[in-house]
Amino acid sequence: MPTNNTNEKLAIGSAIAGGALVTALIEVLFDKGALTLEESRTVLDRALHKVGVHQPASGAREAADIITKLMHGRFATRSDTP
C-alpha cells in the first residue's frame, strides 16, 4: 500500500502512532495494577466495537484483527486460550 500522497501518509502514520500509544498505555497501566485484566479487556472490547461500526472503511478489518490478537494474546482470559 505504498503511496506518494502526503495526506494519506499522514493519516496512516497517525493511525499507527495512535494505536502504538494506546497499546503501550494499556500495557503500562495493566502492569502497574492500575487496570485489571477485565478492565483492560473492556477497553479493547470497546475499541473493537468502534472499529466494527466502521467495518467498510479501508483498514478496519486489519484494525479489528490486531485488537482481537491482543485480546487473545497479552490480555487473554483462560477461556480465550486453548
N, C-alpha and C positions, 0 to 999 in steps of 0.2 A: 504494500500500500504506500510506496514512496510517492511523495507529492512535492511540487515546487510552489504550491500555493501557500503563501505566508500565513494567511488566516487559518487554513486547515492545519498547518504545522503548530500554530499557537493553540488551537483547540485540542489537538492530540496531546501536546506537551502539558497543557493544563489538566487534562483528564488523568494522565499518568502521574503527575505531581500530586494532584488531589487524592488519588487512590493510594499512593505510597504514604502520604502524610497521615491519612485516616487509619490505614492499616497499622502503621507504626504507633499511632496514638492508642488504638485499641490494645495492641500488644503490651505497651508500657503500662497502661492503666490496669490491665489484667495481671501482669507480672507483679505489680506493686500491691495488688489486692484491692485496688480502688474499684474494680469491676469484677463481679463474679463471672463464672462461666456462663451462667444463664443470662446475665445482663449483656455480656459480650455477644452472645448468640442473638439476643433480641436486637441489638444494633445491626448485626449482619442480616438478620431476617427482614428488618425494616428496609434496609438498603436493597435487598433482593426484591422486595415488593415494589419499591420505587423504580427499579430497573425494569421490572415486568410491565409497568404502566407504559414504558417507552420501548417495548419489545420491537416494534417495527423500525426503530431508529438504527442507523448504522453503528455497529459495535455493541449494541445492547445484549446480544446473545453471548458475546465474549465476556462482557462485564458480569452477566449472571453466572457464567461458568467459573469465573475467578472467585466470586463471593461464595458459591457453592463449595468450591475446593477448600476455602478457608473454614467453612462450617463443618466439613467432613475431615479436615486435617487438624490444624492447630487448635481449633475450638470445637472439636468433636465431643459428643457425649458417648457413653457406652453403647447406646442404641445405634449410633452412626457407624461404629466400627464393626467389621466382620467377625 
